[in-house]
């Protein structure tokens, strides 16, 4: 391995945060439910989502590095017409607030599933209160970085365990290849399309686009380093996608066809039993709790950065307006988890689908900003534009197909 490549690999960072951000409780739950219910059929959705994430996150990183501004500031600054600018701002604000609150609801619910995996008798509401207070304290004090590193390490370890278990489970590799490269939906189409859209929504996370633009701009000040950011995105997000696929493969190999319906953490632990045996429940419980708590912090702060950026406010952690934004997202997520948490796995699946429905709106603005003339030679080339448009069109089509199923699932959750 050449010394120049080693140096570039050492610069990996923002992309790894993005990957850690989408491997949350939503990913573990959605991939497990997909594998348990439909076997290897939905792997293609994860492959599509991983490639799409790399393409759009690379655009976001490039925008951040060349402009040295966050994605929110870029959206605000690149629309010359004031009326159109405010329309764009309102659309972004709605997408960020609704999407992040949905994601936050899934994060808190994931934390509940984690604790109840090894302590099923603890009521839901006390868990939500403790998780909410802990996340609030970490963000208010501003000392969440060390906690986040520890929690992320646990999540990464869980991902490695899933990857090892996927091979140890002796899956049908022919069926795996077919599921990866032959797009198909199960016969029960409405539930299947909701799951497929959920897999996309749990991987291409809208707030990660804002997070990546800011993180890449802070890491690399020289536009010539765009290639390093691209390598970072491909390796980090690619590995994250492989872990997501490993989770689905574990569930398909060890739960599909057994008659088990995944409704809680103990059910999810069945996917890891070939490797961990009785310890599988503890691994799933700890992993879901760590993923839920760390993602609860990331989602709240990312919403605050995005909203502050698009409105042109200060972005310091101590600014009161910044704090109000993340408090609203955290509180709303806790309330929604309490109100709708009677079917936790269904709630998480619907939350991921909600993110996928909002994704095309944010993706459009990323594509728009990545074509800014001031980016010079770093603006989008033809391939990036074609790929971006194709991804947006496919996602819009799938979300349109999913809308009736999404509405009926959401209605069922609200109706209790």
C-alpha positions in Angstrom: 0.0 0.0 0.0 1.5 3.3 -1.0 2.3 6.0 1.6 0.0 8.5 -0.1 -2.9 6.1 0.2 -2.1 5.5 3.8 -2.1 9.2 4.5 -5.5 9.6 2.7 -6.9 6.7 4.8 -5.8 8.4 8.0 -8.0 11.4 7.1 -11.2 9.3 7.2 -13.6 11.0 9.6 -16.8 12.8 8.5 -17.9 9.8 6.4 -17.4 7.5 9.4 -19.7 9.8 11.5 -22.3 9.6 8.7 -22.1 5.7 8.7 -22.3 5.6 12.5 -25.3 8.0 12.3 -27.4 5.7 10.0 -26.5 2.5 11.8 -29.0 3.3 14.6 -31.9 1.4 16.1 -33.9 2.1 13.0 -31.4 0.3 10.8 -31.1 -2.7 13.2 -34.9 -2.9 13.5 -35.9 -2.3 9.8 -33.2 -4.7 8.5 -34.1 -7.4 11.0 -37.9 -7.1 10.2 -37.1 -7.2 6.5 -35.0 -10.3 6.7 -37.3 -12.1 9.2 -40.4 -11.4 7.0 -39.1 -11.5 3.5 -35.8 -13.4 3.6 -33.1 -12.0 1.2 -35.7 -10.3 -1.1 -35.0 -6.7 0.0 -31.2 -6.7 -0.2 -31.5 -4.7 -3.5 -33.1 -1.8 -1.6 -30.1 -1.7 0.8 -27.7 -1.8 -2.2 -29.5 1.0 -3.9 -29.7 3.0 -0.7 -25.9 2.6 0.0 -24.9 3.7 -3.5 -27.4 6.6 -3.3 -26.0 7.7 0.1 -22.4 7.7 -1.2 -23.4 9.8 -4.2 -25.4 12.4 -2.2 -23.1 12.5 0.8 -20.1 13.1 -1.5 -22.0 16.0 -3.0 -22.7 17.4 0.4 -19.0 17.0 1.5 -17.8 18.7 -1.7 -20.1 21.6 -1.2 -18.9 22.0 2.4 -15.2 21.9 1.5 -15.3 24.2 -1.5 -17.7 26.8 0.0 -16.5 26.4 3.6 -20.2 26.8 4.6 -22.8 24.4 5.8 -25.5 23.0 3.6 -28.1 25.3 5.2 -26.1 28.4 4.4 -25.5 27.2 0.9 -29.3 26.7 0.3 -29.9 30.2 1.7 -27.1 31.9 -0.2 -27.5 30.3 -3.6 -31.1 31.3 -4.3 -31.0 35.0 -5.5 -34.8 35.6 -5.5 -36.0 36.4 -2.0 -39.4 34.9 -2.4 -38.0 31.6 -3.8 -35.4 31.6 -1.1 -38.0 31.8 1.7 -40.1 29.1 0.0 -37.0 26.9 -0.1 -36.2 27.7 3.6 -39.8 26.8 4.6 -39.6 23.5 2.7 -36.2 22.6 4.3 -37.4 23.6 7.8 -40.5 21.4 7.5 -38.5 18.5 6.1 -35.9 18.8 8.8 -38.3 19.2 11.7 -40.7 16.4 10.6 -37.9 14.1 9.5 -35.7 14.6 12.5 -38.7 14.3 14.9 -39.7 11.0 13.2 -36.1 9.8 13.4 -35.8 10.9 17.0 -39.0 9.0 17.8 -37.3 5.9 16.3 -34.2 6.5 18.3 -36.0 6.8 21.6 -38.1 3.8 20.8 -34.9 1.9 19.9 -33.5 2.7 23.4 -36.7 1.4 24.9 -36.4 -1.9 22.9 -32.7 -2.2 24.1 -33.5 -1.9 27.8 -36.6 -4.1 27.6 -34.6 -6.8 25.8 -33.0 -7.8 29.1 -35.4 -6.1 31.5 -38.9 -6.6 29.9 -40.8 -5.7 33.1 -39.6 -2.0 33.2 -42.5 0.2 31.9 -42.0 2.3 28.8 -42.6 5.8 30.1 -39.9 5.7 32.9 -37.4 4.5 30.3 -38.3 7.5 28.0 -38.0 9.9 30.9 -34.5 8.6 31.9 -33.3 8.5 28.2 -34.7 12.0 27.6 -33.1 13.5 30.7 -29.8 11.9 30.0 -29.7 13.1 26.4 -30.8 16.6 27.5 -28.1 16.8 30.2 -25.3 15.6 27.8 -26.2 18.2 25.2 -26.9 21.1 27.7 -23.5 20.6 29.4 -21.8 20.0 26.0 -19.8 17.0 27.3 -21.4 14.5 25.0 -18.4 13.9 22.8 -16.7 11.3 25.1 -20.1 9.6 25.6 -20.8 9.6 21.9 -17.4 8.0 21.1 -18.1 5.2 23.7 -21.6 4.6 22.4 -20.5 4.6 18.8 -17.8 2.1 19.6 -20.5 -0.2 21.0 -22.6 0.2 17.9 -19.6 -0.5 15.6 -18.8 -3.6 17.7 -22.4 -4.8 17.3 -22.1 -4.2 13.5 -18.9 -6.4 13.4 -20.8 -9.1 15.4 -23.6 -9.1 12.8 -21.1 -9.3 10.0 -19.3 -12.3 11.5 -22.7 -13.9 12.3 -23.8 -13.5 8.7 -21.0 -15.8 7.6 -21.3 -18.1 10.5 -25.0 -18.6 9.7 -24.3 -20.3 6.4 -26.8 -18.3 4.4 -28.0 -19.3 0.9 -25.4 -17.2 -1.1 -27.3 -17.7 -4.3 -30.4 -16.2 -2.8 -28.2 -13.4 -1.3 -26.9 -12.6 -4.8 -30.4 -12.7 -6.3 -31.8 -10.4 -3.6 -29.0 -7.9 -4.2 -29.2 -7.6 -7.9 -32.8 -8.5 -8.8 -35.2 -5.9 -7.5 -38.5 -7.5 -6.3 -41.2 -7.0 -3.8 -43.0 -9.7 -1.9 -46.5 -10.8 -2.9 -48.0 -8.8 0.0 -47.1 -5.6 -1.8 -48.3 -2.9 0.6 -46.3 -4.2 3.6 -43.4 -5.0 1.3 -43.1 -1.5 -0.2 -43.3 0.1 3.3 -40.4 -2.1 4.3 -38.4 -1.3 1.1 -38.9 2.4 1.6 -38.0 2.1 5.3 -34.7 0.5 4.3 -34.0 3.5 2.1 -35.1 6.0 4.7 -32.9 4.4 7.4 -29.8 4.6 5.2 -30.1 7.9 3.3 -30.8 10.1 6.3 -31.6 13.8 5.3 -29.9 15.3 8.4 -26.7 13.5 7.6 -26.3 15.6 4.5 -26.2 18.7 6.7 -23.9 17.0 9.1 -21.5 15.8 6.4 -21.2 19.2 4.7 -20.3 20.9 8.0 -18.0 18.1 9.1 -16.1 18.0 5.8 -15.7 21.8 5.7 -14.1 21.7 9.1 -11.8 18.8 8.3 -10.6 20.0 4.9 -9.9 23.6 4.1 -8.3 23.0 0.8 -10.6 22.2 -2.2 -7.9 20.0 -3.6 -8.7 17.6 -0.7 -12.1 16.8 -2.3 -10.7 13.5 -3.5 -9.8 12.6 0.2 -13.4 13.4 1.2 -14.7 11.2 -1.7 -12.5 8.3 -0.6 -13.8 8.8 3.0 -17.4 8.7 1.8 -16.9 5.6 -0.3 -15.1 3.5 2.3 -17.1 4.6 5.4 -20.6 4.5 3.9 -19.8 1.4 1.9 -18.8 -0.4 5.2 -21.9 0.9 6.8 -24.0 -0.5 4.0 -22.3 -3.9 4.3 -23.1 -4.0 8.0 -26.8 -3.2 7.2 -26.8 -6.0 4.7 -25.2 -8.3 7.3 -28.1 -7.6 9.7 -30.7 -8.4 7.1 -28.8 -11.6 6.1 -28.6 -12.7 9.8 -32.3 -12.3 10.2 -33.1 -14.0 6.9 -30.8 -17.0 7.7 -32.0 -17.4 11.3 -35.5 -16.1 11.7 -37.2 -16.2 8.2 -39.4 -19.3 7.9 -39.5 -20.0 11.7 -42.9 -18.3 12.2 -41.5 -15.7 14.5 -42.8 -12.2 14.1 -40.2 -9.6 15.2 -41.9 -7.3 17.8 -39.1 -6.7 20.4 -35.4 -6.9 21.2 -35.5 -10.6 22.2 -37.0 -11.5 18.8 -34.2 -9.6 17.1 -31.6 -11.5 19.2 -32.5 -14.7 17.4 -30.5 -13.4 14.4 -27.3 -13.5 16.5 -27.8 -16.8 18.4 -25.7 -18.9 16.1 -22.6 -16.9 17.2 -23.5 -15.6 20.7 -26.0 -18.1 22.0 -27.7 -16.8 25.2 -25.5 -13.7 25.1 -27.3 -12.6 21.9 -30.1 -10.8 23.9 -27.5 -8.8 25.9 -25.7 -7.8 22.7 -28.9 -6.7 21.0 -30.1 -4.9 24.1 -26.8 -3.0 24.7 -26.5 -2.3 21.0 -30.0 -0.9 20.6 -29.6 1.2 23.8 -26.2 2.6 22.6 -27.5 3.2 19.1 -30.7 4.8 20.3 -29.0 7.1 22.8 -26.1 8.2 20.5 -28.5 8.8 17.6 -30.9 10.7 19.8 -28.1 13.2 20.5 -26.9 13.3 16.9 -30.4 13.8 15.4 -31.2 16.7 17.8 -27.9 18.5 17.3 -28.1 18.0 13.5 -31.5 19.5 13.4 -30.2 22.5 15.3 -27.2 22.9 13.0 -29.5 22.6 9.9 -32.1 25.1 11.1 -29.6 27.6 12.4 -27.7 27.4 9.1 -30.7 27.9 6.8 -32.0 30.8 8.9 -28.6 32.4 9.2 -28.4 32.3 13.0 -25.4 31.6 15.2 -24.3 28.0 15.3 -22.6 27.8 18.7 -23.8 25.1 21.1 -24.3 27.7 23.8 -26.6 29.9 21.7 -30.1 29.9 23.1 -31.8 29.6 19.7 -29.6 26.6 18.9 -30.6 25.0 22.2 -34.3 25.6 21.7 -34.2 23.7 18.3 -32.6 20.6 19.7 -34.9 20.7 22.8 -38.0 20.8 20.6 -36.8 17.8 18.5 -35.8 15.8 21.6 -39.0 16.6 23.5 -41.2 15.8 20.5 -39.4 12.5 19.9 -39.9 11.5 23.6 -43.6 12.4 23.5 -44.2 10.6 20.2 -42.4 7.5 21.6 -44.7 7.5 24.6 -47.9 8.0 22.6 -47.2 5.7 19.7 -44.8 3.2 21.3 -47.3 0.4 21.8 -46.0 -1.2 18.6 -42.3 -0.3 18.7 -41.0 -2.2 15.6 -43.9 -0.9 13.5 -43.3 2.7 14.8 -39.6 2.5 13.9 -40.5 1.2 10.4 -43.0 4.0 9.8 -40.5 6.6 11.1 -37.9 5.4 8.6 -40.5 5.5 5.8 -41.3 9.1 6.8 -37.7 10.0 6.3 -37.6 8.4 2.9 -40.7 10.4 1.9 -39.0 13.7 2.9 -35.7 12.7 1.4 -36.3 13.8 -2.3 -37.0 17.4 -1.1 -33.6 17.7 0.6 -31.8 15.8 -2.1 -33.1 18.3 -4.7 -31.5 21.2 -2.8 -28.2 19.2 -2.5 -28.2 18.6 -6.3 -29.0 22.3 -6.9 -26.2 23.5 -4.6 -23.7 21.0 -6.1 -24.2 22.7 -9.5 -23.3 26.2 -8.3 -21.0 28.0 -10.7 -18.9 29.3 -7.9 -17.8 25.7 -7.2 -15.8 25.9 -10.4 -14.2 22.6 -11.4 -15.7 21.0 -8.3 -19.3 21.5 -9.4 -21.2 18.4 -10.5 -20.2 16.7 -13.7 -22.7 14.9 -16.0 -22.5 11.5 -14.2 -23.2 13.0 -10.8 -26.2 14.9 -12.1 -27.7 12.0 -14.0 -27.2 9.7 -10.9 -28.7 12.3 -8.6 -31.8 12.8 -10.8 -32.3 9.0 -11.2 -32.1 8.5 -7.4 -34.6 11.2 -6.8 -37.0 9.9 -9.4 -36.8 6.3 -8.1 -37.2 7.5 -4.5 -40.2 9.6 -5.5 -41.8 6.7 -7.3 -41.3 4.3 -4.4 -42.7 6.9 -1.9 -45.7 7.5 -4.1 -46.3 3.7 -4.3 -45.8 3.6 -0.5 -48.1 6.5 0.4 -51.3 4.6 1.0 -49.5 1.9 3.0 -47.7 4.6 5.0 -50.9 6.5 5.8 -52.7 3.3 6.9 -49.8 2.2 9.1 -49.6 5.6 10.7 -53.4 5.7 11.2 -53.2 2.3 12.9 -50.4 3.5 15.2 -52.3 6.6 16.2 -55.5 4.6 16.7 -53.7 2.3 19.0 
